[in-house]
Amino acid sequence: MRLAWITDPHIEFLESRKHDAFYGRIKEDNPDYLLLTGDISTASTIERDLKTFERKLGIPILFVLGNHDFYGGSISNVRKRVYKLSSESTLLHYLSKRGPFEITPGTCVIGHDGWGDGRYGDIYNINVILNDFQVIKDLRFLIYKDMEISKLNSLGDFAAAHVRETLVRALERYQHVIVLTHVPPFEGACWHNGRISDKNWLPYFSCKAVGEALLAGMENKPDKQMTVLCGHTHSAGIYKPQPNIIVKTGAAEYGVPQVPELIELAD
């Protein structure tokens, strides 16, 4: 069983003449499934681009969304539209709106978009401003820091609640759980150019609530294994918060989607 994993392809930055080559590179590896960990495109084109993945590859696509997928729209509306699209498809599976997806009798996939929940780093003393707060409707009018923190916390908590519930169900049946999320769920997985992001970026590039849900779910389960796949930082790295959890953060570059990483599973 072969799984191809891609994160942050940002199709909106890919020149149209290079589209066929990109999908062709994925097909060359002959994957059985495609795993997508967000930042696929933008709010206005997300459905079109998911349909293109579906049409070009013809394999099941398990995915979550990233912050860029909401650019130009609202979080709830985009999630609603994408859920409708996936519910009408036999190949598109939006993990933020469903339970565990079985890959093999011993392995399943769960996931949620996640969000930078402001809990790592020093959100009160930072000097960065994200485009998110200009182009995502839900975040546009958070004019006071306390309003911003409350919103980010709630987005992280919402993601964690879904992860917590689906992880319990997954661990009842499967030995290996693969978790897809866009935002790194641990400070140690928030890689940037070979180092962990500093306090200016950590609030927006890590989701502590989801990380805590994962650790709690795997507590006292040494016989179970978890692989977490995430992106968002555009830099690759591996982090092991405990012996039976491995977190892989994927690399990305605007306009040059990465050739997928392949994950081999026994049938």
TITIKE-810774 format. One line per 4 residues: their letters; for each residue x negated, y negated, z of N, C-alpha, C, O. Coordinates in steps of 0.001 Angstrom, whole numbers. Layout:
N
a = X:Y:Z:X:Y:Z:X:Y:Z:X:Y:Z | ... $
//
This chain:
267
mrla = -854:1189:0:0:0:0:-890:-1238:0:-1778:-1380:840 | -642:-2115:-938:-1513:-3281:-1112:-699:-4570:-979:283:-4782:-1690 | -1134:-5420:-50:-473:-6704:180:-1403:-7827:-268:-2567:-7873:132 | -896:-8715:-1083:-1659:-9903:-1475:-1204:-11071:-609:-6:-11317:-467 $
witd = -2156:-11782:-36:-1831:-12919:834:-2368:-14210:234:-3541:-14308:-124 | -1474:-15211:130:-1831:-16548:-353:-1295:-17574:637:-176:-17439:1131 | -2081:-18585:921:-1585:-19682:1738:-1865:-21014:1059:-2869:-21174:365 | -969:-21959:1268:-1137:-23332:783:-1460:-23427:-704:-2429:-24092:-1072 $
phie = -679:-22781:-1570:-995:-22893:-3005:-696:-24272:-3581:-1281:-24644:-4598 | 197:-25041:-2961:514:-26402:-3413:700:-26451:-4926:-68:-27090:-5646 | 1729:-25766:-5383:1979:-25674:-6819:2143:-27045:-7457:1876:-27209:-8648 | 2584:-28040:-6673:2792:-29382:-7234:1492:-30017:-7722:1523:-30943:-8531 $
fles = 355:-29530:-7239:-941:-30062:-7663:-1600:-29220:-8772:-2662:-29577:-9283 | -959:-28109:-9132:-1541:-27219:-10138:-1114:-27670:-11537:78:-27777:-11827 | -2095:-27933:-12397:-1790:-28356:-13759:-950:-27288:-14454:-1198:-26092:-14301 | 46:-27734:-15220:981:-26797:-15858:272:-25787:-16751:704:-24639:-16849 $
rkhd = -798:-26198:-17396:-1509:-25284:-18298:-2248:-24179:-17549:-2713:-23215:-18157 | -2356:-24325:-16222:-3072:-23322:-15431:-2132:-22372:-14690:-2584:-21453:-14007 | -825:-22595:-14827:139:-21777:-14100:27:-20300:-14463:-53:-19446:-13580 | 22:-19998:-15757:-5:-18597:-16175:-1260:-17887:-15686:-1208:-16717:-15306 $
afyg = -2390:-18595:-15694:-3637:-17990:-15224:-3560:-17677:-13731:-4069:-16650:-13282 | -2927:-18557:-12970:-2794:-18343:-11529:-1973:-17088:-11238:-2403:-16219:-10479 | -800:-17000:-11841:29:-15820:-11612:-627:-14561:-12183:-461:-13466:-11646 | -1365:-14729:-13265:-2073:-13585:-13846:-3123:-13030:-12912:-3316:-11816:-12852 $
rike = -3822:-13915:-12164:-4840:-13454:-11222:-4208:-12628:-10101:-4794:-11655:-9628 | -3022:-13023:-9689:-2338:-12248:-8653:-1978:-10870:-9193:-2187:-9864:-8516 | -1443:-10819:-10398:-1003:-9548:-10970:-2163:-8600:-11223:-1991:-7382:-11171 | -3348:-9148:-11498:-4521:-8304:-11753:-4832:-7383:-10584:-5341:-6279:-10778 $
dnpd = -4526:-7832:-9368:-4813:-7024:-8187:-3734:-5984:-7914:-3867:-5168:-7002 | -2665:-6017:-8708:-1605:-5017:-8633:-1062:-4836:-7210:-1013:-3712:-6710 | -656:-5927:-6555:-134:-5790:-5188:1275:-5214:-5174:2024:-5340:-6142 | 1619:-4581:-4057:2982:-4089:-3865:3876:-5172:-3275:5087:-5183:-3496 $
ylll = 3263:-6085:-2520:3983:-7187:-1894:3116:-8434:-1965:1889:-8349:-2002 | 3773:-9605:-1984:3074:-10875:-1843:3491:-11508:-527:4681:-11610:-231 | 2507:-11936:268:2744:-12661:1507:2350:-14118:1293:1229:-14400:868 | 3262:-15049:1584:3016:-16481:1381:3181:-17200:2710:4238:-17112:3336 $
tgdi = 2141:-17916:3149:2226:-18588:4439:2360:-20113:4313:1689:-20870:5015 | 3230:-20537:3412:3656:-21922:3388:2881:-22884:2537:1859:-22541:1942 | 3395:-24126:2485:2922:-25174:1588:2899:-24655:153:1878:-24672:-534 | 4071:-24195:-259:4242:-23647:-1600:4393:-24786:-2596:3740:-24791:-3640 $
stas = 5262:-25763:-2275:5408:-26940:-3139:6015:-28091:-2332:5455:-28472:-1304 | 7131:-28645:-2766:7783:-29747:-2050:9288:-29496:-2027:9779:-28553:-2647 | 10013:-30351:-1305:11452:-30153:-1143:12199:-30132:-2474:13169:-29390:-2626 | 11762:-30931:-3429:12494:-31028:-4700:12219:-29865:-5638:12990:-29628:-6568 $
tier = 11127:-29131:-5406:10749:-28065:-6345:10604:-26689:-5693:10246:-25724:-6368 | 10876:-26587:-4392:10606:-25338:-3699:11401:-24168:-4277:10860:-23073:-4429 | 12666:-24383:-4596:13463:-23286:-5156:12940:-22869:-6525:12813:-21678:-6812 | 12643:-23832:-7350:12105:-23525:-8676:10820:-22727:-8579:10640:-21750:-9306 $
dlkt = 9922:-23131:-7687:8626:-22472:-7601:8725:-21082:-6977:7980:-20181:-7364 | 9628:-20897:-6024:9845:-19556:-5492:10415:-18638:-6569:10026:-17474:-6668 | 11332:-19158:-7370:11880:-18361:-8470:10800:-17991:-9481:10834:-16911:-10071 | 9846:-18890:-9675:8755:-18594:-10609:7880:-17463:-10077:7516:-16558:-10829 $
ferk = 7537:-17505:-8785:6803:-16386:-8191:7578:-15086:-8402:7003:-14066:-8783 | 8867:-15131:-8156:9718:-13951:-8298:9698:-13430:-9733:9517:-12235:-9967 | 9882:-14329:-10678:9965:-13938:-12083:8630:-13451:-12623:8581:-12463:-13355 | 7559:-14128:-12274:6244:-13784:-12819:5681:-12489:-12229:4990:-11739:-12918 $
lgip = 5977:-12230:-10953:5344:-11095:-10280:6233:-9865:-10204:5745:-8741:-10324 | 7522:-10061:-10010:8440:-8932:-9979:8238:-7981:-8813:8540:-6792:-8918 | 7722:-8503:-7686:7510:-7700:-6479:8144:-8431:-5295:8408:-9631:-5383 | 8392:-7725:-4188:8925:-8421:-3016:7967:-9509:-2526:6756:-9300:-2450 $
ilfv = 8527:-10667:-2197:7757:-11816:-1722:8254:-12171:-333:9401:-12585:-166 | 7399:-12010:659:7714:-12330:2048:7048:-13660:2358:5840:-13802:2169 | 7819:-14646:2835:7252:-15980:2933:7823:-16773:4097:8904:-16487:4613 | 7047:-17786:4492:7506:-18852:5384:7183:-20169:4687:6473:-20190:3682 $
lgnh = 7701:-21246:5216:7467:-22572:4640:6444:-23342:5459:6220:-23055:6635 | 5826:-24329:4814:4891:-25224:5488:5417:-26644:5477:6457:-26913:4877 | 4718:-27555:6130:5196:-28935:6228:5386:-29593:4866:6324:-30369:4686 | 4506:-29295:3899:4633:-29909:2575:5907:-29474:1864:6429:-30209:1026 $
dfyg = 6409:-28299:2185:7630:-27818:1547:8849:-28657:1919:9892:-28553:1273 | 8726:-29491:2960:9809:-30378:3375:9604:-31815:2900:10441:-32678:3161 | 8490:-32078:2200:8212:-33442:1740:9300:-33902:768:9576:-33246:-236 | 9912:-35048:1093:10983:-35572:272:12354:-35071:687:13345:-35368:21 $
gsis = 12429:-34314:1777:13707:-33784:2236:13768:-33719:3746:12930:-34293:4442 | 14758:-33020:4241:14882:-32806:5678:14614:-31341:5989:14824:-30472:5143 | 14154:-31073:7191:13785:-29714:7573:14995:-28794:7508:14911:-27710:6930 | 16110:-29199:8085:17281:-28326:8123:17847:-28070:6733:18264:-26952:6430 $
nvrk = 17866:-29096:5883:18425:-28930:4547:17572:-28010:3688:18101:-27145:2989 | 16256:-28189:3735:15374:-27328:2938:15488:-25882:3410:15578:-24963:2595 | 15484:-25684:4729:15625:-24310:5242:16949:-23696:4804:16998:-22517:4454 | 18011:-24475:4819:19316:-23974:4401:19308:-23578:2935:19826:-22521:2574 $
rvyk = 18725:-24415:2089:18675:-24123:652:17819:-22901:357:18182:-22066:-471 | 16683:-22798:1036:15783:-21666:790:16399:-20368:1303:16249:-19314:685 | 17086:-20452:2427:17774:-19261:2925:18835:-18802:1927:18955:-17606:1662 | 19597:-19729:1377:20611:-19376:372:19961:-18715:-828:20453:-17705:-1331 $
lsse = 18851:-19284:-1289:18134:-18699:-2426:17695:-17271:-2123:17891:-16369:-2937 | 17105:-17075:-960:16590:-15746:-628:17718:-14742:-402:17563:-13557:-700 | 18843:-15207:120:19964:-14296:364:20593:-13818:-939:21280:-12796:-960 | 20365:-14546:-2016:20904:-14173:-3326:19897:-13393:-4167:20179:-13032:-5309 $
stll = 18723:-13137:-3594:17646:-12456:-4321:17315:-11130:-3655:17427:-10990:-2437 | 16908:-10166:-4459:16442:-8889:-3907:14939:-8891:-3643:14418:-7954:-3038 | 14235:-9933:-4090:12777:-9965:-3970:12260:-11058:-3040:11156:-10930:-2512 | 13018:-12121:-2824:12583:-13225:-1971:13094:-13021:-550:14295:-12862:-331 $
hyls = 12172:-13027:416:12533:-12763:1808:11957:-13869:2694:10758:-13903:2967 | 12839:-14774:3137:12448:-15910:3975:12449:-15453:5430:13509:-15295:6035 | 11269:-15243:5985:11140:-14602:7287:11658:-15449:8436:11999:-14904:9486 | 11729:-16750:8274:12250:-17611:9334:13738:-17381:9584:14289:-17828:10590 $
krgp = 14377:-16677:8652:15820:-16455:8746:16182:-14972:8737:17303:-14609:8383 | 15236:-14114:9125:15553:-12693:9128:14715:-11966:10184:13783:-12527:10760 | 15077:-10701:10419:14362:-9880:11377:13169:-9182:10742:12759:-9549:9642 | 12600:-8175:11418:11420:-7474:10914:11667:-6844:9539:12732:-6286:9277 $
feit = 10666:-6947:8678:10712:-6363:7333:9739:-5193:7305:8538:-5381:7499 | 10238:-4006:7069:9383:-2810:7064:8562:-2712:5787:9092:-2788:4679 | 7252:-2541:5968:6336:-2332:4849:6003:-851:4718:6061:-286:3625 | 5658:-234:5832:5434:1209:5922:6135:1682:7199:6576:853:7995 $
pgtc = 6244:2995:7409:6879:3462:8656:6211:2950:9929:6836:2924:10989 | 4939:2541:9830:4239:2059:11014:3976:576:11052:3455:68:12045 | 4330:-146:9974:3992:-1572:9866:5187:-2391:9407:5906:-2003:8486 | 5388:-3524:10058:6429:-4451:9616:5853:-5864:9579:4766:-6125:10094 $
vigh = 6609:-6764:8959:6228:-8170:8863:7336:-9024:9467:8515:-8834:9171 | 6936:-9979:10329:7865:-10976:10862:7236:-12347:10626:6088:-12445:10192 | 7993:-13400:10915:7363:-14706:10771:8298:-15875:10956:9515:-15722:11050 | 7701:-17038:11005:8426:-18309:11047:7499:-19403:10552:6277:-19294:10651 $
dgwg = 8105:-20473:10010:7317:-21597:9500:6345:-22125:10553:5196:-22443:10246 | 6831:-22217:11825:6028:-22857:12856:5993:-24364:12648:6579:-24883:11698 | 5308:-25056:13536:5107:-26515:13383:4011:-26948:14352:3863:-26358:15423 | 3247:-27966:13988:2296:-28545:14933:3070:-29146:16081:3737:-30166:15911 $
dgry = 2991:-28519:17272:3913:-28912:18338:3342:-29913:19336:3977:-30196:20352 | 2158:-30452:19065:1623:-31544:19875:1064:-31149:21220:743:-32019:22030 | 937:-29856:21484:569:-29423:22832:-927:-29172:23008:-1416:-29158:24138 | -1650:-28977:21927:-3112:-28899:22010:-3697:-30261:21634:-3038:-31066:20975 $
gdiy = -4917:-30507:22051:-5547:-31776:21731:-5077:-32890:22655:-4669:-32639:23789 | -5139:-34111:22164:-4789:-35286:22984:-3873:-36179:22162:-4323:-37157:21564 | -2599:-35846:22134:-1656:-36530:21253:-1446:-37994:21640:-1040:-38798:20801 | -1714:-38350:22891:-1523:-39742:23314:-2680:-40651:22887:-2556:-41876:22899 $
ninv = -3787:-40046:22516:-4963:-40864:22177:-5596:-40354:20886:-6729:-39873:20884 | -4852:-40466:19798:-5362:-40009:18511:-5338:-41162:17522:-4609:-42139:17697 | -6153:-41028:16476:-6244:-42112:15494:-5937:-41621:14084:-6466:-42155:13109 | -5079:-40601:13976:-4674:-40101:12660:-3168:-40280:12508:-2414:-40198:13477 $
ilnd = -2750:-40526:11274:-1332:-40633:10937:-1076:-39696:9758:-1695:-39841:8704 | -179:-38751:9930:121:-37791:8882:1183:-38322:7924:2052:-39102:8312 | 1099:-37883:6659:2142:-38212:5695:3498:-37669:6124:4537:-38199:5730 | 3488:-36606:6935:4743:-36005:7407:5685:-37059:7961:6896:-36990:7750 $
fqvi = 5127:-38039:8674:5952:-39029:9356:6464:-40120:8407:7217:-41006:8811 | 6048:-40040:7162:6540:-40975:6155:7519:-40305:5192:8431:-40965:4694 | 7352:-39019:4921:8095:-38400:3811:9019:-37260:4220:9739:-36735:3370 | 9027:-36856:5491:10004:-35879:5978:11058:-36649:6762:10732:-37330:7734 $
kdlr = 12300:-36548:6354:13361:-37393:6906:13472:-37286:8419:13695:-38286:9101 | 13317:-36081:8941:13467:-35866:10382:12424:-36602:11209:12649:-36888:12385 | 11284:-36911:10599:10159:-37477:11345:9942:-38961:11075:9036:-39572:11642 | 10763:-39533:10221:10517:-40878:9723:10686:-41971:10769:9971:-42973:10742 $
fliy = 11619:-41786:11682:11977:-42878:12585:11590:-42599:14035:12226:-43091:14968 | 10541:-41806:14206:10047:-41526:15558:9080:-42648:15944:7863:-42466:15911 | 9625:-43795:16305:8802:-44998:16446:8034:-45045:17759:7071:-45800:17887 | 8448:-44251:18726:7743:-44226:20008:7067:-42879:20190:7586:-41852:19752 $
kdme = 5909:-42884:20837:5139:-41661:21009:5941:-40579:21730:5856:-39404:21375 | 6719:-40970:22737:7510:-39975:23457:8567:-39333:22558:8873:-38150:22712 | 9125:-40099:21623:10083:-39545:20666:9387:-38536:19757:9926:-37465:19480 | 8194:-38885:19299:7422:-37994:18436:7100:-36689:19155:7290:-35607:18601 $
iskl = 6615:-36792:20380:6229:-35600:21134:7434:-34703:21387:7346:-33482:21251 | 8556:-35309:21753:9766:-34528:22004:10196:-33758:20760:10586:-32594:20852 | 10126:-34404:19602:10517:-33746:18353:9559:-32618:17996:9996:-31530:17621 | 8263:-32868:18108:7284:-31829:17782:7414:-30643:18731:7356:-29489:18306 $
nslg = 7589:-30934:20016:7797:-29862:20993:9008:-29013:20613:8949:-27785:20666 | 10098:-29661:20234:11321:-28921:19921:11157:-28064:18672:11696:-26959:18604 | 10418:-28561:17682:10168:-27775:16481:9314:-26547:16805:9569:-25456:16295 | 8309:-26728:17649:7490:-25598:18066:8287:-24590:18880:8131:-23383:18698 $
dfaa = 9132:-25073:19770:9939:-24183:20606:10945:-23398:19772:11209:-22228:20052 | 11503:-24034:18756:12449:-23356:17873:11766:-22198:17144:12319:-21103:17039 | 10565:-22456:16647:9809:-21405:15974:9465:-20275:16940:9579:-19099:16596 | 9047:-20640:18143:8652:-19634:19133:9821:-18749:19527:9640:-17552:19748 $
ahvr = 11015:-19315:19620:12190:-18525:19991:12462:-17443:18959:12787:-16310:19314 | 12329:-17790:17679:12537:-16799:16617:11456:-15725:16660:11752:-14536:16543 | 10209:-16143:16828:9099:-15184:16896:9278:-14251:18090:9085:-13041:17972 | 9640:-14802:19211:9814:-13997:20429:10877:-12915:20223:10665:-11755:20577 $
etlv = 12011:-13296:19655:13118:-12363:19472:12778:-11278:18443:13047:-10099:18672 | 12191:-11674:17317:11884:-10676:16289:10718:-9787:16689:10660:-8625:16286 | 9787:-10318:17477:8649:-9506:17921:9106:-8399:18859:8612:-7276:18767 | 10026:-8689:19747:10564:-7656:20635:11150:-6514:19818:10898:-5343:20104 $
rale = 11923:-6856:18810:12533:-5828:17955:11481:-5061:17175:11586:-3846:17010 | 10470:-5767:16695:9424:-5119:15904:8625:-4114:16737:8332:-3010:16279 | 8283:-4504:17948:7443:-3643:18787:8187:-2424:19315:7557:-1471:19773 | 9487:-2438:19262:10251:-1250:19651:10056:-109:18669:10244:1056:19021 $
ryqh = 9677:-440:17432:9646:581:16383:8294:744:15691:7960:1836:15233 | 7509:-345:15612:6313:-323:14767:5034:-434:15594:5010:-1078:16643 | 3974:203:15103:2669:144:15753:1886:-1109:15365:1094:-1631:16149 | 2122:-1572:14157:1374:-2725:13631:2363:-3789:13176:3245:-3516:12361 $
vivl = 2220:-4980:13694:3083:-6095:13309:2235:-7162:12634:1265:-7657:13209 | 2611:-7509:11410:1984:-8618:10697:2874:-9841:10878:4077:-9789:10625 | 2269:-10940:11318:3021:-12172:11580:2585:-13239:10580:1401:-13557:10468 | 3553:-13783:9862:3272:-14893:8952:3755:-16189:9592:4895:-16274:10049 $
thvp = 2899:-17185:9625:3291:-18516:10082:2392:-19530:9394:1250:-19223:9051 | 2898:-20719:9197:2078:-21712:8492:1024:-22322:9397:-140:-22436:9016 | 1427:-22709:10582:553:-23460:11490:-193:-22511:12421:441:-21654:13036 | -1505:-22628:12549:-2251:-21767:13466:-1636:-21779:14867:-1387:-22851:15418 $
pfeg = -1388:-20604:15449:-716:-20556:16746:-1650:-20604:17950:-1205:-20477:19091 | -2937:-20786:17698:-3915:-20883:18790:-4928:-21963:18452:-5249:-22183:17284 | -5420:-22626:19467:-6472:-23611:19260:-7673:-22979:18568:-8285:-23590:17691 | -8009:-21756:18964:-9170:-21075:18389:-9008:-20648:16948:-9975:-20228:16312 $
acwh = -7781:-20750:16415:-7535:-20402:15012:-7402:-21630:14129:-7164:-21514:12927 | -7556:-22814:14728:-7381:-24067:13999:-8707:-24491:13372:-9333:-25461:13799 | -9116:-23749:12360:-10417:-23951:11732:-10406:-25123:10757:-9423:-25367:10057 | -11531:-25843:10734:-11740:-26860:9704:-13235:-26946:9418:-14028:-27360:10264 $
ngri = -13598:-26542:8199:-15001:-26568:7773:-15917:-25828:8748:-16987:-26318:9108 | -15480:-24650:9164:-16317:-23789:9998:-16296:-24098:11477:-16979:-23434:12257 | -15519:-25102:11883:-15428:-25466:13293:-13965:-25604:13684:-13094:-25711:12821 | -13695:-25603:14982:-12338:-25820:15461:-12013:-27310:15375:-12842:-28152:15717 $
sdkn = -10811:-27628:14920:-10392:-29019:14793:-10537:-29764:16120:-10394:-29180:17194 | -10823:-31060:16025:-11006:-31833:17252:-9668:-32314:17801:-8618:-32037:17221 | -9709:-33033:18919:-8493:-33420:19639:-7592:-34339:18832:-6403:-34453:19133 | -8140:-35004:17801:-7318:-35867:16963:-6372:-35075:16074:-5261:-35521:15790 $
wlpy = -6810:-33898:15634:-6048:-33108:14676:-5284:-31954:15304:-4254:-31535:14776 | -5773:-31439:16420:-5144:-30276:17046:-3649:-30447:17311:-2902:-29490:17113 | -3174:-31616:17748:-1729:-31731:18021:-854:-31420:16812:256:-30909:16960 | -1351:-31728:15625:-567:-31551:14412:-920:-30274:13645:-221:-29902:12702 $
fsck = -1995:-29608:14046:-2482:-28471:13278:-2504:-27173:14081:-3194:-26225:13707 | -1760:-27125:15173:-1661:-25899:15967:-303:-25872:16648:286:-26915:16932 | 189:-24658:16906:1499:-24497:17539:1345:-23612:18773:1404:-22385:18690 | 1147:-24255:19905:910:-23532:21150:2107:-22663:21534:1924:-21563:22055 $
avge = 3322:-23138:21287:4517:-22391:21673:4570:-21039:20988:4896:-20038:21625 | 4256:-20991:19706:4258:-19710:18987:3144:-18816:19506:3348:-17614:19677 | 1978:-19378:19756:878:-18581:20294:1242:-17938:21621:940:-16766:21849 | 1879:-18686:22484:2284:-18142:23781:3314:-17032:23609:3298:-16053:24354 $
alla = 4202:-17173:22641:5188:-16123:22378:4513:-14844:21894:4915:-13743:22272 | 3496:-14988:21065:2768:-13819:20569:2022:-13116:21700:2074:-11891:21813 | 1336:-13879:22528:599:-13284:23650:1539:-12583:24621:1243:-11485:25091 | 2663:-13209:24919:3613:-12607:25847:4175:-11312:25281:4341:-10332:26007 $
gmen = 4466:-11308:23991:5023:-10110:23373:4064:-8949:23347:4485:-7795:23434 | 2769:-9231:23228:1758:-8172:23139:1163:-7805:24489:315:-6916:24569 | 1594:-8476:25552:1052:-8198:26880:1352:-6765:27288:2474:-6281:27135 | 335:-6097:27809:463:-4710:28290:873:-3736:27180:1570:-2753:27431 $
kpdk = 429:-4023:25947:712:-3123:24830:-585:-2808:24085:-705:-3136:22905 | -1549:-2184:24743:-2844:-1929:24107:-2765:-957:22932:-3691:-881:22126 | -1669:-219:22834:-1515:739:21741:-944:95:20478:-868:743:19434 | -543:-1175:20565:12:-1891:19419:-1042:-2822:18823:-1962:-3263:19513 $
qmtv = -890:-3115:17518:-1805:-4018:16830:-1028:-5139:16164:79:-4940:15663 | -1628:-6321:16167:-1006:-7478:15517:-2014:-8184:14623:-3154:-8424:15023 | -1585:-8512:13414:-2365:-9338:12496:-1563:-10598:12214:-439:-10518:11719 | -2126:-11752:12521:-1455:-13033:12287:-2119:-13711:11093:-3339:-13874:11061 $
lcgh = -1311:-14103:10116:-1810:-14809:8935:-1230:-16215:8932:-17:-16393:9041 | -2097:-17211:8807:-1643:-18601:8828:-2494:-19442:7888:-3440:-18940:7280 | -2159:-20714:7771:-2898:-21611:6879:-2957:-23015:7454:-3400:-23220:8585 | -2501:-23986:6653:-2318:-25381:7074:-3611:-26186:7138:-3624:-27344:6722 $
thsa = -4701:-25609:7647:-5940:-26371:7815:-6811:-26383:6564:-7761:-27161:6474 | -6489:-25517:5590:-7243:-25395:4336:-8664:-24854:4558:-9503:-24958:3663 | -8940:-24292:5707:-10259:-23730:5987:-10100:-22331:6575:-9180:-22070:7349 | -11004:-21445:6197:-10901:-20049:6613:-11608:-19803:7936:-12608:-20445:8258 $
giyk = -11070:-18866:8688:-11696:-18454:9936:-10935:-17303:10553:-9789:-17038:10190 | -11575:-16618:11489:-10967:-15484:12190:-11088:-15720:13687:-12121:-16176:14177 | -10023:-15404:14399:-9986:-15597:15844:-9294:-14403:16474:-8286:-13919:15960 | -9845:-13919:17607:-9247:-12800:18324:-8938:-13223:19752:-9820:-13193:20610 $
pqpn = -7697:-13618:20018:-7354:-14043:21381:-7347:-12905:22386:-7511:-13133:23585 | -7159:-11674:21905:-7290:-10488:22740:-7569:-9310:21810:-7357:-9424:20603 | -8040:-8177:22346:-8547:-7101:21489:-7578:-6586:20428:-8016:-6169:19356 | -6286:-6603:20698:-5333:-6040:19729:-4627:-7099:18882:-3627:-6803:18229 $
iivk = -5144:-8335:18889:-4596:-9402:18043:-5728:-10029:17237:-6732:-10467:17799 | -5563:-10070:15922:-6507:-10783:15065:-5742:-11847:14284:-4688:-11575:13710 | -6284:-13055:14269:-5644:-14177:13587:-6547:-14617:12438:-7709:-14968:12647 | -6004:-14594:11233:-6745:-15044:10059:-6138:-16338:9546:-4946:-16410:9245 $
tgaa = -6976:-17353:9452:-6562:-18642:8891:-7125:-18718:7479:-8322:-18513:7273 | -6268:-19011:6509:-6684:-18947:5112:-7186:-20264:4559:-6774:-21341:4992 | -8084:-20157:3591:-8632:-21334:2916:-7692:-21788:1797:-6891:-21004:1289 | -7801:-23045:1428:-7004:-23591:332:-7672:-24839:-207:-8452:-25500:478 $
eygv = -7342:-25147:-1469:-7854:-26364:-2095:-6798:-26889:-3047:-6268:-26140:-3868 | -6492:-28170:-2943:-5477:-28757:-3809:-5843:-28575:-5280:-6964:-28866:-5697 | -4883:-28093:-6050:-5081:-27937:-7485:-5811:-26693:-7892:-5918:-26393:-9082 | -6322:-25951:-6913:-7069:-24720:-7215:-6607:-23628:-6243:-7337:-23299:-5308 $
pqvp = -5426:-23068:-6440:-4942:-22031:-5521:-5929:-20873:-5424:-6472:-20413:-6428 | -6147:-20415:-4202:-7132:-19368:-3971:-6661:-18032:-4532:-5472:-17714:-4499 | -7608:-17257:-5046:-7313:-15877:-5419:-6896:-15161:-4146:-7558:-15317:-3120 | -5823:-14384:-4176:-5294:-13819:-2940:-6248:-12859:-2237:-7034:-12149:-2865 $
elie = -6148:-12868:-910:-6822:-11849:-126:-5951:-10604:-129:-4729:-10691:-2 | -6578:-9451:-273:-5825:-8196:-319:-5922:-7467:1008:-6996:-7368:1601 | -4786:-6958:1465:-4716:-6179:2694:-4254:-4785:2310:-3170:-4611:1753 | -5067:-3811:2604:-4750:-2414:2276:-4167:-1715:3498:-4733:-1767:4590 $
lad = -3023:-1060:3294:-2381:-295:4364:-2193:1136:3923:-1953:1399:2744 | -2297:2050:4841:-1969:3437:4527:-464:3537:4331:298:2929:5083 | -28:4289:3337:1400:4428:3051:2133:5082:4220:3347:5278:4155 $
//
